[in-house]
């Protein structure tokens, strides 16, 4: 791996260059911005480490000049005069990381090793950093989550399917309890109605036919940590009543048991539905709604935060490179613009799938831009041009055909797997089955 070090301080520069070389990296030391700008595209650098203050140019300005010549290469900035605002500005501009002096060289080396041979921006997974993006709305959301500190016990997270609700939940969990505490995630909509109570609350041996041993439920498994309960809007009414009792008392009684087990668990509940509308429709308990809606974090869809698309794309390419070191990939120069032209109805999940597909199909290290076009993100409405302008059909019939065609295409895209298709559409398995039956989809 080839590192470009840009540092004017002779003592620090020499120490850094020697340490980087001792760690097995190739290192080119530039002492001024002009010396760094003399580098050409033939200098195959995998990453840049640069001081913010150089004698002839500022680090941000140098970054802006060199980035087009070395697209996708991660930059780490170091400074003895850093501020939070400066750090946020540089990360938002595309920097991979920001270190302040006195420099933690061991951490810097670990950061460089994390880049591998990808030459693309890796995810920043430190506890104090947001895993969702760099847009202003995401930063505001992340700051709000950090502000909760350790004083919360129940949080409601809403947003469209695939927008990043679980990522936000994990971020909140790590910030509050650390990565060592248990984090248990369960999707309420994916569990059969007959099993969900046993899975959540556990059961004693002999509680029902087939219960041959005691089973600790998800709440118990999350003791001392966090339970992430997704799609609570699809919970059956009887289960909602029991969930309310557990949230109020922080105790759970296994099926077939009598003893109340005290819980030390934080609960993050998530849904893609508008729970206040579900309450008015009689589908969700009003008392449970008020109990879970103490702190409400809403994750906006990806189409409302386009600044996050390139950042996430580089992150997913870096993930590919870490798991497929023999076939590294990087985005082409116009790759970001292709991604930004799309709607991403499946949000971050769809973007991740598109990047993985492009990495798989690309014949070269640099991903061809044509491979980045989402199958759903730029497609016209199904059947929109099928009927001539003079032909008019009833609106209900037209909408029914569009829904039927869209669901059939989604099913085919996911290999006719009900759970995967329902997740992608943002509905429950039960709702998908009902729609298939109504629309005569076999």
Secondary structure as UniProt FT lines:
FT   STRAND          2..6
FT   HELIX           10..22
FT   TURN            23..24
FT   STRAND          26..30
FT   HELIX           33..37
FT   TURN            41..42
FT   STRAND          47..51
FT   HELIX           59..67
FT   TURN            68..72
FT   STRAND          74..79
FT   HELIX           84..93
FT   STRAND          97..100
FT   HELIX           105..115
FT   TURN            116..117
FT   TURN            127..128
FT   HELIX           136..147
FT   TURN            148..150
FT   STRAND          154..158
FT   TURN            161..162
FT   HELIX           165..177
FT   TURN            179..180
FT   STRAND          183..187
FT   HELIX           188..190
FT   TURN            193..195
FT   HELIX           196..201
FT   TURN            205..206
FT   TURN            209..210
FT   HELIX           218..221
FT   TURN            222..224
FT   STRAND          226..230
FT   HELIX           232..234
FT   HELIX           237..249
FT   STRAND          251..252
FT   STRAND          261..262
FT   STRAND          266..271
FT   HELIX           275..280
FT   TURN            281..282
FT   HELIX           286..292
FT   STRAND          296..298
FT   HELIX           302..304
FT   HELIX           307..323
FT   HELIX           325..327
FT   STRAND          330..331
FT   TURN            333..334
FT   HELIX           335..340
FT   TURN            345..346
FT   HELIX           347..361
FT   STRAND          366..367
FT   HELIX           369..372
FT   TURN            375..377
FT   TURN            382..386
FT   TURN            389..390
FT   HELIX           395..413
FT   TURN            414..416
FT   HELIX           418..425
FT   HELIX           429..438
FT   TURN            439..440
//
